[in-house]
Amino acid sequence: MTTIELASDADRTAIEGLLAGAGLPLDGLELALGTAVVARGPEVIEGCAAVEPYGSYGLLRSVCVAVDLRGTGMGHRLVEAAEKLAASRGIAELYLLTETAEAWFPRLGYLPATRDQVPAALTGSPEFTDACPQSAAVLHKRL
Ligand SMILES: CC(C)(COP(=O)(O)OP(=O)(O)OC[C@H]1O[C@@H](n2cnc3c(N)ncnc32)[C@H](O)[C@@H]1OP(=O)(O)O)[C@@H](O)C(=O)NCCC(=O)NCCS
């Protein structure tokens, strides 16, 4: 059975493996590990989602599901769990950058935004400054 749980320090290597396998950035991951969830399967970590906290704003990142488990609703469950965790930590709005899932996040209530709309607190994060190209889509959700 798979459960969605708060990530622990011991999950870091598995999370990095998932992200690297999907071509997602590892830059700044340490900023988000305290606000991350994993899908813990009987043997391995099957998925993850994380939030970099910046006061009442958060950067949703590192949403990833193991290739053979995609399309089973796990991505949806991971994002919902990450949102719940973020809200419990006082985060009211989430932004994200994506090159691969611009059409998927609107299913979860995320709306397109422009870089100009992103609060300054987030634009200094490694994803904005280094990891994601200017062409990455920006999406936003008020929790
Ligand atoms: C994007 C991702 C997290 C979705 O997880 P998932 O568990 O497959 O998603 P769900 O099962 O909740 O939803 C599946 C539905 O979304 C659609 N979908 C999945 N990935 C999509 C994408 N990248 N773009 C558009 N639609 C997508 C599926 O076709 C499916 O549609 P259906 O319900 O009409 O059949 C997963 O595909 C993944 O890990 N991708 C690689 C990493 C990535 O791109 N992460 C996002 C950037 S942070």
The ligand as a Tripos MOL2 file, in Angstrom:
@<TRIPOS>MOLECULE
LIG
   48    50     1     0     0
SMALL
NO_CHARGES

@<TRIPOS>ATOM
      1 C1          2.9990   15.6300  -14.1780 C.3       1 LIG1
      2 C2          2.8800   14.3970  -13.2590 C.3       1 LIG1
      3 C3          3.3350   14.7500  -11.8540 C.3       1 LIG1
      4 C4          1.4130   13.9660  -13.2170 C.3       1 LIG1
      5 O1          1.2800   12.9000  -12.3070 O.3       1 LIG1
      6 P1          0.2390   11.7080  -12.5590 P.3       1 LIG1
      7 O2          0.1920   10.8860  -11.3310 O.co2     1 LIG1
      8 O3          0.5510   11.0390  -13.8370 O.co2     1 LIG1
      9 O4         -1.1170   12.5530  -12.7470 O.3       1 LIG1
     10 P2         -2.5890   12.1220  -12.4090 P.3       1 LIG1
     11 O5         -2.7080   10.6310  -12.4380 O.co2     1 LIG1
     12 O6         -3.0300   12.8340  -11.1640 O.co2     1 LIG1
     13 O7         -3.3640   12.7320  -13.6560 O.3       1 LIG1
     14 C5         -3.3310   12.0440  -14.8710 C.3       1 LIG1
     15 C6         -3.9950   12.8660  -15.9590 C.3       1 LIG1
     16 O8         -3.2160   14.0340  -16.2030 O.3       1 LIG1
     17 C7         -2.6980   13.9700  -17.5530 C.3       1 LIG1
     18 N1         -1.3180   14.3970  -17.5270 N.ar      1 LIG1
     19 C8         -0.2930   13.8080  -16.8720 C.ar      1 LIG1
     20 N2          0.8470   14.5050  -17.0590 N.ar      1 LIG1
     21 C9          0.5190   15.5580  -17.8350 C.ar      1 LIG1
     22 C10         1.3030   16.6280  -18.3710 C.ar      1 LIG1
     23 N3          2.6070   16.7320  -18.1540 N.pl3     1 LIG1
     24 N4          0.6400   17.5560  -19.1180 N.ar      1 LIG1
     25 C11        -0.6810   17.4510  -19.3540 C.ar      1 LIG1
     26 N5         -1.4590   16.4380  -18.8630 N.ar      1 LIG1
     27 C12        -0.8520   15.4970  -18.1210 C.ar      1 LIG1
     28 C13        -2.8080   12.5060  -17.9580 C.3       1 LIG1
     29 O9         -2.9070   12.3680  -19.3720 O.3       1 LIG1
     30 C14        -4.0790   12.0890  -17.2480 C.3       1 LIG1
     31 O10        -5.1810   12.5490  -17.9920 O.3       1 LIG1
     32 P3         -6.6130   11.7500  -17.9760 P.3       1 LIG1
     33 O11        -7.1060   11.7930  -16.5460 O.co2     1 LIG1
     34 O12        -7.4630   12.5710  -18.8870 O.co2     1 LIG1
     35 O13        -6.3200   10.3790  -18.4490 O.co2     1 LIG1
     36 C15         3.6870   13.1960  -13.8130 C.3       1 LIG1
     37 O14         3.3350   12.9670  -15.1500 O.3       1 LIG1
     38 C16         5.1960   13.3900  -13.7340 C.2       1 LIG1
     39 O15         5.8180   13.0110  -12.7410 O.2       1 LIG1
     40 N6          5.7930   13.9730  -14.8070 N.am      1 LIG1
     41 C17         7.2440   14.2160  -14.8400 C.3       1 LIG1
     42 C18         7.6560   15.3200  -13.9060 C.3       1 LIG1
     43 C19         6.9560   16.6260  -14.1990 C.2       1 LIG1
     44 O16         6.7880   17.0430  -15.3380 O.2       1 LIG1
     45 N7          6.5160   17.3230  -13.1050 N.am      1 LIG1
     46 C20         5.8140   18.5980  -13.1940 C.3       1 LIG1
     47 C21         6.7350   19.7590  -13.1300 C.3       1 LIG1
     48 S1          7.1260   20.2450  -11.4830 S.3       1 LIG1
@<TRIPOS>BOND
     1     1     2 1
     2     2     3 1
     3     2     4 1
     4     2    36 1
     5     4     5 1
     6     5     6 1
     7     6     7 2
     8     6     8 1
     9     6     9 1
    10     9    10 1
    11    10    11 2
    12    10    12 1
    13    10    13 1
    14    13    14 1
    15    14    15 1
    16    15    16 1
    17    15    30 1
    18    16    17 1
    19    17    18 1
    20    17    28 1
    21    18    19 ar
    22    18    27 ar
    23    19    20 ar
    24    20    21 ar
    25    21    22 ar
    26    21    27 ar
    27    22    23 1
    28    22    24 ar
    29    24    25 ar
    30    25    26 ar
    31    26    27 ar
    32    28    29 1
    33    28    30 1
    34    30    31 1
    35    31    32 1
    36    32    33 2
    37    32    34 1
    38    32    35 1
    39    36    37 1
    40    36    38 1
    41    38    39 2
    42    38    40 1
    43    40    41 1
    44    41    42 1
    45    42    43 1
    46    43    44 2
    47    43    45 1
    48    45    46 1
    49    46    47 1
    50    47    48 1
@<TRIPOS>SUBSTRUCTURE
     1 LIG1         1 GROUP 0 **** ****
